[in-house]
Amino acid sequence: ADAASSAVPAAPRVNATELREWLADMALAAARVVSVRLHGSVVEVAGSSAGKALLSDMLEQLPPRESAFIADELSHSAFHYAIHYYSSSVVTMLIQRCPEEPSTQRLMERIIAGDLAHLCIHKFGNTVASAILARGIPRLQGQIVGCLTRNAQRFSRHRVASQLVEQALQRVELPEQAALVAAVMGTRSTLGKLSCHCFGMHVVRGLLRLPWVCDEVRASLEAQENRLRRDRYASQLLGFEAPSAPASSRARFGAVQPEQDQEPEKEPGAPAPAPQPGP
């Protein structure tokens, strides 16, 4: 009997679940106290490493509505804080965690109203643009896609903007996406040159992931295979497995435009053209 009773584990003296709940309540209460002291000082705090960490902790602890004052105070110079070394991460976190809050939407509106092209190519602003593209309202997302479309070839070769182009290519629910796809594809030689670029190849890979254009992109690459095989970047795309495209959607964007001096391909089984009479 003694051996059997010793095998039964003793009841825990501490309830871990209750302690975790108590700790979370204490953290929330502390965050609310700190938020009172932060009101009116967010701009001053956001420009330092310690301030960025503090505001990030506040966003993790406070409900979205109670952290709205952070977005309100950053909105006064929204574009500046979107490209700042420290505060850009706070702006990104605001967009990711509470995009539906009116204060966050005002912040995004004022960011987009700035130099959007500069935001897309900026080392820190790029992450803010990416967050808006992922979590913003469709109208703001469409403005970013439109900016990328107007600079498609340049941005597709840019170190950070190319990541935005690749992300935007997958936003099939946006009406602006079709124009971006057409601008990136360009002509056959344009697509080949983009495939040979260290950043552009990732954009072309994004095109290959779209079922309705992957056939045209693959045909363009295969037509230039002899040249592309010798390139360290383009050669990786020749073996990329693209998804199969439904027949009804393959013509959504049309084929890649041939070069002006390229002869049209002859259909299989078509009769050879009659020889022209000599002079």
ABEGO torsion letter per residue (X at the ends): XAAAAAABBBBBABBAAAAAAAAAAAAAAAAAAAAAAABGAAAAAAABAAAAAAAAAAAAABBAAAAAAAAAAAAABAAAAAABAAAAAAAAAAAAABAABAAAAAAAAAAAABBAAAAAABAAAAAAAAAAAAABBAAAAAAAAAAAAAAAAAAAABAAAAAAAAAAAABAABAAAAAAAAAAAEBAAAAAAAAABAAAAAAAAAAAABAAAAAAAAAAAAAAAAAAAABAAAAAAAABBBBBBBAAAAAAAEBBBBBAABBBBBBBGBBBBBBBBBX
